[in-house]
Amino acid sequence: MARVTLPGHDQSTYRLRMEWGPTGAEAVPADFAVVVDVLSFTTTLCVALERGIEVFPFRWKDSRAAEHAMRHGATLAVGRFEALSRGDARHVSLSPASLAEVDGVERLVLPSPNGSTIAFALAESGAQVVGACLRNAGAVARWLGPRVADGASVVVVPAGERWHDDTLRPAVEDLWGAGAVLAALDAEAEAGASPEARMAVAAWHAAVLPHDLLHCAGGRELTEAGFVADVEIAAQCDVSEVVPVLVGESFRDATSLPPAGARLRRVGD
């Protein structure tokens, strides 16, 4: 079925935009697409790049994930609950805390049902894909600021979670993460923000961290399952300077890439 975007839904009259999930990412194109999945794809992505690990996003539980990892000489991460069931603390998973315990990993295929799947799908959209969370919201905004000042458009995509019937469950932690990026970006560059983007900023200003992240639905789920360390890592605001950008098939830190104004190579270039 052909994609249908109704007039106004693409927020094209604004340079700073916000829309939810994979369908929203497709419906609201922009020069830069910032994917936000606080619990936990983009937090894990940020921690991985802090440790110098190159990250390859991939569709969640796709049967080709192992083949993708083998082709790139990468370690394949598993879901945190799968790693827990295996009883192997050394196994790399979507848990950001798991990366603090692993050695010798240089390349990582990191599937997730939300953030990673969206990033993988956006790879050939024409947008430059960026990963953001609470840890690096300010750094992402500072990197995007000069580009927005030069006229570029940005859509921030809170990934959300999934209900049992696989429909989108808007997740408040991703709304906060999106708002943190947009609030910092608004301070970096003067650009019109859509009402959707301004709503995310208002939600971010209303958040009380780390309390709210620990007690929201996603935070409680992870805490009660024994992953409180993941939530605590995700709640750390502006502690990282890495800016994950998707170049080819992998995320790399923008600080090691061409300077502002240079065009980064994308899939298909």
Buried (B, 14 or more C-beta within 10 A) or exposed (E): EEEEEEEEEBBBEBBBBBBBBBEBBBBBBBBBBBBBBBBBBBBBBBBBBBBEBBBBBBBBEEEEBEEBBEEBEBBBBBBBBEBBEEEEEEBBBBBBBBBEEBEEBEBBBBBBBBBBBBBBBBBEBEBBBBBBBBBBBBBBBBBBBBBBEEEBBBBBBBBBBBEEEEEBBEBBBBBBBBBBBBBBBBEBBEBBBBEBBBBBBEBBEEBEBBEBBBEBEBBEEBBEEEBBBBBBBBBBBBEBBBBBBBBBBBBBBBEEEEEEEEEBEBBEE
